[in-house]
Amino acid sequence: MRWLGVLSAFSVVSLLTYTHLAWGAAGGGRGAPRAGARSDRRHPVRARQQKPTSPPASPSSQPHIIFILADDQGYRDVGYHGSEIKTPTLDRLAAQGVKLENYYVQPICSPSRSQFMTGKYQIHTGLQHSIIRPSQPNCLPLDNVTLPQKLKEVGYSTHMVGKWHLGFYRKECMPTQRGFDTFFGSLLGNGDYYTHYKCDSPGICGYDLYENDKAAWNHDNGVYSTQMYTQRVKHILATHSPKKPLFLYVAYQAVHSPLQAPGKYLEKYRSITNINRRRYAAMLSCLDEAINNITIALKRYGYYNNSIIIYSSDNGGQPLAGGSNWPLRGSKGTYWEGGIRAVGFVHSPLLTNPGSVCKELVHITDWFPTLVTLAEGKIDEDIQLDGYDIWETISEGRRSARVDILHNIDPIYLRARNGSWTAGFGIWNTAIQSAIRVNHWKLLTGNPGNSDWVPPQSFSNVGLSRRNSERISWTNGQTVWLFNITADPYERVDLSRTYPDVVKQLLRRLSQFNKTAVPVRYPPKDPRSNPHLNGGVWGPWYKDVDKKKKQSTCMVVGKKKKKKIESKINLTHGKSIGCHARLVGGQTHNSASDVS
């Protein structure tokens, strides 16, 4: 334990230095200077823009950007992390590129995707609780500019293939309305890989495959989605000119449940006795082959030499559905490392130091400013981003400007029974689920989620039960944890009682972040979302005519009351205005009082 103590002591000094520079300056909050980076690198995108402008570059100088997002791939589930699953394409691309070995995403689907699209933490978009569910009138807020919108400003063709999962209740929420020239894929979080049907609850089922803004019924022919999406990517590459910059976002459904795979891939893994793990392995092998086919197409059609390929998982793996995060703690849906530390790498002929490993902090919000800058775009001063331009960190091995990550603050998640302000030193209510990383330190409060370490050999072949997993009891009522992630990446040694001053500093940082949070967007289900009311298809159900009718009803009610009781005209008018206000934009405007 001596090595852990030495590094922990060093981290205390590091954190206190960070505290003196950052927290003691302007009181923190969003946009506060982040110590640890040189003054000209606190906001690297803006620092670059202050240099003298050069003549406009030809369109061919802008790199083609291919962002590939896997779904629910566990940290261990790649060959170069020691998996028994064969991933030769991922291994080769990562080895020839830059492996991101201190790379973080969010623990579930919608939050990761929203942060990639906006460069903002969940607390700044209102999506800090759970996912966007099929029947909710909710989507990525329309007042947030998206990455493809910024790339279109500088001449990019933008195409999306795969899983959206950022809301669709009104047409303005659809991918083609959020910056993509074309869209081919699914709107929901999961569904059948062959039929493309999804049930949200008994009797609430529908078709979920779109081409642009219309249901793609002509593709309802039983083609496995991983292969179908790859064919569409190859078609886009074959019909687009490599002389024009291309942004291609490929968000595969794999390896999310349901666990389905073509038979030829299952044959490779007969030695895996657990059926869930075997199917999962087959799905991942199919995905690996798909990425190889995309790489071949990039070379065949003349894109590769001026391309940047980024690969990422959207969250940790789910052990009950075949995934593995070993030796990390926890799983998908948790704020332990197994839920948020992801497989990720960058592969590109444009890298300065290919064949290297990046251990600097990188977060999924960083892709927004990094890619906009690489595309020779402009980050508007009024866009308050939480991401950093980390291209020089990845390509050249320089220090990252990022020294902290707000993993999340979820004010309406199941409260920890024993949490209190007292346990949080009067700084923070530890009943609230939250997690933050600052330098080497990571703090968790509330209920971070299932905290098991699940070794690969523990997978049972009987149902979804587990054997020999290292179960953690919650009976001690603990609601605060502190780990030195650099020294203890597996989160086995809680240091919260050893370093109370560090705990206080991180709680203060949480409190500062919380002051910048917007209200949670998590409205109740809308019965109008039922696909049976929309031609059997999941899709936008909110219509402008609904808003006009309701507004008209409000006005009629107001006029009748005004005629009937002249003495209460002001009150009546107030009710009419209030009715209108609740319907502006056709969506629920959540406030703290709206959430329970």
C-alpha positions in Angstrom: 0.0 0.0 0.0 3.0 2.3 0.3 2.9 3.2 -3.4 -0.8 4.2 -3.1 -0.1 6.3 -0.1 2.8 8.2 -1.8 0.8 8.9 -4.9 -2.2 9.9 -2.8 -0.1 12.3 -0.9 1.2 13.8 -4.1 -2.4 14.1 -5.3 -3.4 16.1 -2.2 -0.7 18.6 -3.0 -1.8 18.7 -6.6 -5.4 19.2 -5.7 -4.7 21.9 -3.1 -2.6 23.7 -5.7 -5.5 23.4 -8.2 -7.8 24.7 -5.4 -5.7 27.8 -4.8 -5.5 28.6 -8.5 -9.0 27.8 -9.6 -11.5 27.8 -6.7 -9.9 30.6 -4.8 -9.9 32.9 -7.7 -13.4 33.7 -8.9 -15.5 31.3 -6.9 -15.7 28.7 -9.6 -18.8 28.1 -11.6 -19.1 27.4 -15.3 -16.4 28.8 -17.4 -14.0 29.4 -14.5 -10.3 29.2 -15.3 -9.0 25.6 -15.1 -5.6 25.4 -13.5 -3.1 22.9 -14.7 -3.0 24.3 -18.3 -1.0 27.1 -19.5 -2.9 30.4 -19.6 -3.1 30.3 -23.4 -4.6 26.8 -23.3 -7.4 27.2 -20.8 -9.7 27.5 -23.8 -7.6 26.1 -26.6 -10.2 26.8 -29.4 -10.4 30.4 -28.6 -6.6 30.7 -28.1 -6.2 29.5 -31.7 -8.7 31.9 -33.1 -6.7 34.9 -31.6 -3.8 34.1 -34.0 -3.6 36.2 -37.2 -6.0 34.7 -39.8 -4.5 33.1 -42.9 -6.1 33.0 -46.4 -9.0 30.6 -46.6 -7.9 27.0 -47.2 -9.2 25.0 -50.1 -12.0 22.6 -49.2 -9.7 19.6 -49.7 -7.6 20.8 -46.7 -10.5 20.1 -44.3 -10.3 16.5 -43.1 -13.0 14.0 -43.6 -14.4 13.1 -40.1 -15.7 9.6 -39.5 -17.1 9.1 -35.9 -18.0 5.5 -35.1 -20.0 4.9 -31.9 -20.5 1.4 -30.5 -23.4 0.8 -28.2 -22.7 -0.8 -24.7 -19.3 -2.2 -25.5 -17.5 -3.0 -22.3 -14.0 -1.8 -21.4 -12.6 -5.3 -21.6 -14.4 -6.1 -24.8 -11.7 -5.3 -27.3 -8.7 -7.5 -28.1 -6.0 -5.0 -26.9 -7.6 -4.9 -23.5 -7.2 -8.7 -23.1 -10.6 -9.9 -24.3 -11.2 -13.4 -25.5 -13.3 -11.8 -28.2 -11.4 -11.4 -31.4 -11.4 -7.8 -32.7 -8.5 -7.7 -35.3 -9.7 -4.5 -37.0 -10.1 -2.5 -33.8 -6.8 -3.8 -32.6 -5.0 -2.8 -35.8 -6.6 0.6 -36.1 -5.9 1.4 -32.5 -2.3 0.2 -32.7 -1.6 2.4 -35.8 -3.4 5.4 -34.2 -3.6 6.7 -30.7 -5.3 4.7 -27.9 -7.2 6.8 -25.5 -6.6 5.2 -22.1 -8.0 7.8 -19.9 -11.2 8.4 -21.9 -14.6 9.0 -20.4 -18.2 9.0 -21.6 -21.6 8.8 -19.7 -23.0 5.6 -18.2 -26.1 5.5 -20.5 -27.1 6.2 -24.1 -28.8 9.5 -24.5 -26.5 11.5 -22.2 -23.4 10.4 -24.0 -24.9 11.2 -27.4 -26.2 14.6 -26.2 -22.7 15.5 -24.9 -21.1 14.5 -28.2 -23.6 16.5 -30.2 -23.3 19.7 -28.1 -20.0 19.7 -26.2 -22.0 20.3 -23.0 -22.5 18.5 -19.8 -25.9 17.0 -19.1 -26.6 19.6 -16.4 -26.4 22.3 -19.1 -28.9 20.7 -21.5 -31.5 19.4 -18.9 -30.8 15.8 -19.8 -29.2 14.9 -16.5 -31.7 12.2 -15.6 -32.0 8.8 -17.3 -32.5 8.5 -21.1 -35.0 10.0 -23.5 -37.8 7.4 -23.5 -39.9 6.5 -26.6 -43.2 7.9 -25.3 -41.8 11.1 -23.7 -42.3 14.5 -25.3 -38.6 15.3 -25.0 -35.6 15.7 -27.1 -32.2 17.4 -27.3 -33.2 21.0 -26.6 -33.7 22.9 -29.8 -31.8 25.9 -28.7 -28.5 23.9 -28.5 -26.4 24.1 -31.7 -25.1 20.7 -32.8 -21.8 19.5 -34.1 -23.2 18.8 -37.6 -24.7 22.2 -37.8 -21.3 23.8 -37.0 -19.7 21.6 -39.7 -22.3 22.5 -42.3 -21.4 26.2 -41.7 -17.9 25.5 -43.1 -19.0 23.4 -46.1 -19.2 19.9 -44.8 -21.7 17.3 -46.1 -23.1 15.7 -43.0 -24.6 12.2 -42.9 -25.8 10.0 -40.0 -26.3 6.2 -40.1 -27.5 4.3 -37.1 -29.0 5.0 -33.7 -30.3 8.5 -32.8 -31.8 8.3 -29.3 -32.0 12.0 -28.8 -35.8 12.4 -29.1 -38.2 12.7 -31.9 -41.6 13.8 -30.5 -41.8 16.7 -32.9 -40.3 17.0 -36.4 -37.9 19.7 -35.3 -36.1 17.1 -33.2 -35.3 14.7 -36.0 -31.7 14.3 -37.2 -32.3 16.0 -40.5 -33.5 19.0 -38.6 -30.5 19.0 -36.3 -27.8 19.4 -38.9 -27.6 16.1 -40.9 -28.1 16.2 -44.7 -29.3 12.6 -44.6 -30.3 10.1 -41.9 -30.7 6.3 -42.1 -31.3 4.5 -38.9 -33.4 4.1 -35.8 -34.8 6.8 -33.5 -35.1 4.7 -30.3 -32.6 3.2 -27.9 -32.9 -0.4 -29.0 -35.0 -2.8 -31.0 -34.9 -6.0 -33.0 -31.8 -6.2 -35.3 -33.7 -7.9 -38.1 -37.4 -6.7 -38.0 -36.5 -3.2 -36.6 -39.5 -3.3 -34.3 -39.5 -2.0 -30.7 -42.0 -2.3 -27.9 -41.9 0.3 -25.2 -44.5 -1.5 -23.1 -47.1 -4.3 -23.7 -49.2 -3.3 -26.7 -47.1 -0.1 -27.4 -45.0 -1.4 -30.3 -44.0 0.0 -33.7 -41.5 0.0 -36.6 -38.3 2.0 -36.0 -36.3 2.4 -39.2 -36.1 5.7 -41.0 -34.7 7.2 -44.1 -34.5 10.9 -43.6 -37.9 11.9 -42.2 -39.9 8.9 -43.5 -40.3 5.3 -42.3 -38.0 3.1 -44.4 -40.5 0.3 -45.1 -38.6 -0.7 -48.2 -35.8 -1.9 -45.9 -38.0 -4.1 -43.8 -36.5 -7.2 -45.4 -34.8 -9.0 -42.5 -31.3 -7.6 -43.0 -29.1 -7.6 -39.8 -28.7 -3.9 -38.8 -24.9 -3.9 -38.4 -24.6 -5.1 -42.0 -27.4 -2.9 -43.3 -25.8 0.2 -41.8 -22.4 -0.7 -43.2 -23.9 -1.0 -46.7 -25.4 2.5 -46.3 -22.0 3.9 -45.2 -20.4 2.4 -48.3 -23.1 3.8 -50.5 -22.5 7.3 -49.1 -18.8 7.0 -49.7 -19.2 5.8 -53.2 -21.6 8.6 -54.2 -19.9 11.5 -52.5 -16.9 13.4 -53.8 -13.8 13.1 -51.6 -13.0 16.7 -52.8 -15.7 18.0 -50.5 -15.3 17.5 -46.7 -17.5 14.8 -45.2 -18.7 14.3 -41.7 -20.0 10.7 -41.2 -21.5 9.8 -37.9 -22.0 6.0 -37.7 -23.8 5.0 -34.5 -24.1 1.2 -34.6 -26.9 -0.5 -32.7 -24.4 -3.3 -31.7 -23.7 -4.6 -29.1 -26.8 -3.4 -27.2 -29.4 -6.0 -26.4 -31.4 -7.8 -27.7 -28.5 -10.3 -28.2 -28.8 -11.3 -31.8 -26.2 -12.2 -34.4 -25.9 -14.0 -37.7 -25.1 -17.7 -37.3 -21.7 -17.7 -38.9 -20.3 -15.4 -36.2 -21.7 -17.6 -33.4 -19.7 -20.6 -34.8 -16.5 -18.8 -33.9 -17.3 -18.9 -30.2 -18.4 -22.4 -29.4 -15.9 -22.5 -26.6 -17.8 -19.8 -24.6 -20.4 -21.8 -22.6 -22.4 -18.8 -21.5 -25.0 -18.1 -24.1 -25.2 -14.4 -23.5 -21.5 -14.0 -23.7 -21.3 -16.1 -26.8 -24.0 -14.1 -28.6 -22.4 -10.8 -27.5 -19.0 -12.0 -28.8 -20.6 -12.9 -32.2 -22.2 -9.4 -32.4 -18.9 -7.7 -31.6 -17.1 -9.8 -34.3 -19.7 -8.7 -36.8 -19.1 -5.1 -35.8 -15.4 -5.5 -36.1 -15.8 -6.8 -39.6 -18.1 -3.9 -40.5 -15.5 -1.4 -39.4 -12.9 -3.1 -41.6 -15.3 -2.8 -44.5 -15.7 0.9 -43.8 -11.9 1.4 -43.7 -11.6 -0.5 -47.0 -14.2 1.8 -48.6 -12.5 4.9 -47.3 -9.3 3.9 -49.1 -11.1 2.7 -52.3 -13.0 5.9 -52.8 -10.1 8.3 -52.0 -11.0 9.5 -48.5 -8.5 7.8 -46.3 -5.4 9.9 -46.6 -7.3 13.0 -45.5 -9.5 11.3 -42.9 -9.8 11.2 -39.1 -11.5 8.0 -37.8 -12.7 8.2 -34.2 -14.0 5.1 -32.4 -15.8 5.2 -29.1 -18.3 3.2 -27.0 -21.2 5.2 -25.6 -21.0 3.7 -22.1 -19.7 0.7 -20.2 -20.8 -2.9 -20.8 -23.7 -4.7 -19.1 -22.5 -8.0 -17.6 -26.1 -9.4 -17.5 -26.2 -8.9 -21.3 -22.8 -10.4 -22.1 -20.5 -7.4 -21.6 -17.4 -7.2 -19.5 -15.7 -4.3 -17.9 -13.2 -6.3 -15.9 -11.1 -5.3 -14.0 -13.0 -2.1 -13.6 -15.7 -1.8 -11.0 -19.4 -1.5 -11.9 -21.3 -1.6 -15.2 -23.5 0.3 -17.6 -25.8 2.7 -15.7 -23.3 3.3 -12.9 -20.8 6.0 -12.1 -18.1 3.5 -11.2 -15.3 3.3 -13.7 -16.9 0.3 -15.4 -19.9 2.5 -16.4 -18.0 5.6 -17.7 -14.5 4.6 -18.8 -14.7 3.7 -22.4 -12.9 2.0 -25.2 -11.7 4.8 -27.5 -9.0 5.6 -30.1 -8.2 7.9 -33.0 -6.9 6.5 -36.3 -5.6 8.9 -39.0 -2.8 9.5 -41.4 -2.9 13.1 -40.1 -1.7 12.1 -36.6 1.8 13.5 -35.7 2.6 10.6 -33.3 0.7 7.5 -34.5 1.2 4.2 -32.6 1.1 5.9 -29.2 -1.1 5.8 -26.1 -2.8 8.9 -24.7 -3.2 8.9 -20.9 -4.4 12.5 -20.6 -8.0 13.1 -19.5 -10.3 13.1 -22.4 -14.1 13.4 -22.3 -16.8 12.9 -24.9 -17.7 16.6 -24.7 -14.2 17.4 -26.1 -15.1 16.1 -29.6 -17.3 19.1 -30.3 -14.6 21.8 -30.1 -11.9 19.5 -31.3 -13.7 18.6 -34.5 -15.1 22.1 -35.2 -11.5 23.5 -35.0 -10.1 20.7 -37.2 -12.8 21.6 -39.7 -11.6 25.2 -39.7 -14.9 26.2 -38.1 -15.6 28.9 -35.5 -16.7 28.4 -31.9 -19.0 31.3 -31.1 -18.1 33.2 -27.9 -21.7 32.9 -26.6 -21.6 29.1 -26.8 -20.6 28.0 -23.3 -18.9 24.7 -23.9 -17.8 22.1 -21.4 -15.4 20.5 -23.9 -11.9 21.3 -24.8 -9.9 21.2 -28.1 -7.7 18.2 -27.4 -6.3 17.5 -30.9 -2.7 18.5 -29.9 -3.0 16.3 -26.9 -4.0 13.3 -29.0 -1.9 14.0 -32.1 1.3 15.4 -30.6 1.2 14.0 -27.0 0.9 17.4 -25.3 -0.6 17.9 -21.9 -4.4 18.2 -21.9 -6.1 21.4 -20.9 -8.7 19.3 -19.2 -8.1 18.7 -15.5 -11.6 17.8 -14.3 -14.8 16.1 -15.5 -18.2 16.5 -14.1 -19.6 13.0 -14.6 -23.0 14.2 -13.6 -25.4 15.6 -10.9 -28.8 14.0 -11.0 -31.2 15.7 -8.6 -34.1 13.3 -9.1 -32.4 9.9 -9.2 -33.3 7.5 -6.3 -32.0 9.3 -3.2 -29.5 7.5 -1.0 -31.4 6.6 2.2 -28.5 7.6 4.5 -27.4 10.7 2.7 -27.4 14.1 4.4 -26.0 17.6 4.5 -24.1 16.5 7.6 -22.3 13.7 5.7 -21.4 16.3 3.1 -19.9 18.7 5.7 -22.7 21.2 5.2 -21.5 21.7 1.6 -23.5 19.1 -0.3 -26.4 16.8 0.3 -24.9 13.3 -0.1 -28.3 11.8 -0.8 -27.9 13.2 -4.4 -26.3 11.0 -7.0 -23.2 12.8 -8.3 -19.7 12.1 -9.5 -16.8 14.3 -10.3 -13.1 13.8 -11.3 -10.4 16.4 -10.5 -6.8 15.5 -11.5 -6.2 12.1 -9.9 -9.2 12.3 -7.6 -12.7 11.0 -8.1 -15.6 11.7 -5.7 -19.0 9.9 -5.7 -22.0 10.7 -3.6 -25.5 9.2 -3.2 -26.2 5.9 -4.9 -23.6 5.4 -7.7 -25.2 2.2 -8.9 -24.4 -1.5 -8.6 -20.8 -1.7 -7.4 -19.7 -5.2 -8.2 -16.5 -6.3 -9.8 -17.6 -9.1 -12.2 -14.7 -11.3 -13.4 -15.1 -12.8 -16.8 -15.1 -16.4 -15.4 -18.1 -15.5 -13.2 -20.6 -15.6 -16.0 -23.2 -18.2 -15.3 -25.0 -20.2 -18.0 -28.2 -20.3 -16.0 -30.5 -17.4 -16.8 -29.1 -14.0 -15.8 -27.6 -15.0 -12.5 -24.0 -14.5 -11.6 -21.6 -16.6 -9.6 -18.4 -15.6 -7.8 -18.9 -11.9 -8.4 -17.5 -9.7 -5.7 -20.7 -8.3 -4.1 -20.6 -5.1 -2.2 -23.1 -4.6 0.6 -24.9 -1.2 1.0 -25.7 -1.9 4.7 -23.0 0.4 6.0 -25.0 3.4 4.7 -22.1 5.0 3.0 -22.9 7.9 0.7 -19.4 9.5 0.0 -16.5 7.8 -1.7 -13.1 9.1 -2.7 -10.6 7.4 -4.9 -7.2 8.1 -6.4 -8.0 6.8 -9.9 -4.4 7.0 -11.1 -3.1 4.9 -8.3 -6.3 2.8 -7.9 -8.1 2.6 -11.2 -10.2 -0.3 -9.9 -11.7 1.7 -7.1 -10.8 -0.8 -4.3 -9.4 1.6 -1.7 -11.8 4.3 -0.5 -9.9 7.3 0.9 -12.8 9.5 1.9 -12.0 9.2 5.6 -8.2 9.5 5.1 -8.4 12.8 3.1 -11.5 14.8 4.4 -10.0 18.0 3.1 -9.9 16.7 -0.4 -13.5 15.5 0.0 -14.5 19.0 1.0 -12.8 20.6 -1.9 -14.5 18.3 -4.4 -17.9 18.8 -2.7 -17.4 22.6 -3.2 -16.6 22.0 -6.8 -19.8 20.0 -7.2 -21.7 22.8 -5.6 -20.2 25.3 -8.0 -21.2 23.2 -11.0 -24.7 22.8 -9.6 -25.3 26.5 -9.6 -25.0 26.5 -13.3 -27.4 23.6 -13.9 -30.6 24.1 -15.9 -33.9 22.4 -14.8 -34.3 18.7 -15.6 -36.2 17.8 -18.7 -38.1 14.5 -17.9 -41.7 14.9 -18.8 -44.3 12.1 -18.3 -45.3 9.8 -21.1 -47.7 11.1 -23.8 -50.4 8.6 -24.9 -50.3 10.2 -28.4 -46.9 8.6 -28.9 -48.5 5.2 -29.5 -47.3 3.9 -32.9 -50.8 2.6 -33.5 -51.9 6.2 -33.8 -49.2 6.9 -36.3 -49.4 4.3 -38.9 -47.6 1.7 -36.8 -44.4 3.7 -36.8 -42.4 5.3 -34.0 -42.1 8.9 -35.1 -43.0 12.6 -34.4 -46.5 12.8 -32.9 -46.7 16.4 -31.9 -48.5 18.5 -34.5 -48.6 22.3 -34.7 -52.4 22.0 -35.1 -52.6 20.6 -31.6 -50.9 23.7 -30.2 -53.2 26.0 -32.2 -56.3 24.2 -31.0 -55.2 24.4 -27.4 -54.3 28.0 -27.6 -57.6 28.8 -29.3 -59.4 26.9 -26.5 -57.6 29.0 -23.9 -58.6 32.2 -25.7 -62.3 31.2 -25.9 -62.3 30.3 -22.2 -60.8 33.6 -21.4 -63.4 35.6 -23.4 -66.4 33.7 -21.9 -65.1 34.4 -18.4 -64.5 38.0 -19.3 -68.1 38.5 -20.4 -69.6 36.6 -17.5 -67.7 38.3 -14.7 -66.4 41.7 -15.7 -65.2 42.4 -12.2 -62.7 39.5 -12.6 -61.3 40.5 -15.9 -57.7 40.7 -14.7 -57.8 37.2 -13.1 -59.4 35.8 -16.3 -56.8 37.3 -18.5 -54.1 35.9 -16.2 -55.5 32.4 -16.6 -55.5 32.8 -20.4 -51.9 33.9 -20.4 -50.9 31.1 -18.1 -52.5 28.5 -20.4 -50.6 29.9 -23.4 -47.3 29.9 -21.5 -47.6 26.2 -20.7 -48.0 25.4 -24.4 -45.3 27.6 -25.9 -43.2 25.4 -28.2 -45.5 22.5 -27.7 -43.5 21.1 -24.9 -43.3 20.9 -21.1 -41.0 23.5 -19.6 -39.8 21.7 -16.5 -38.8 23.5 -13.4 -37.6 22.1 -10.1 -41.2 21.9 -8.9 -42.2 19.9 -12.0 -39.8 17.0 -11.2 -40.6 14.3 -8.7 
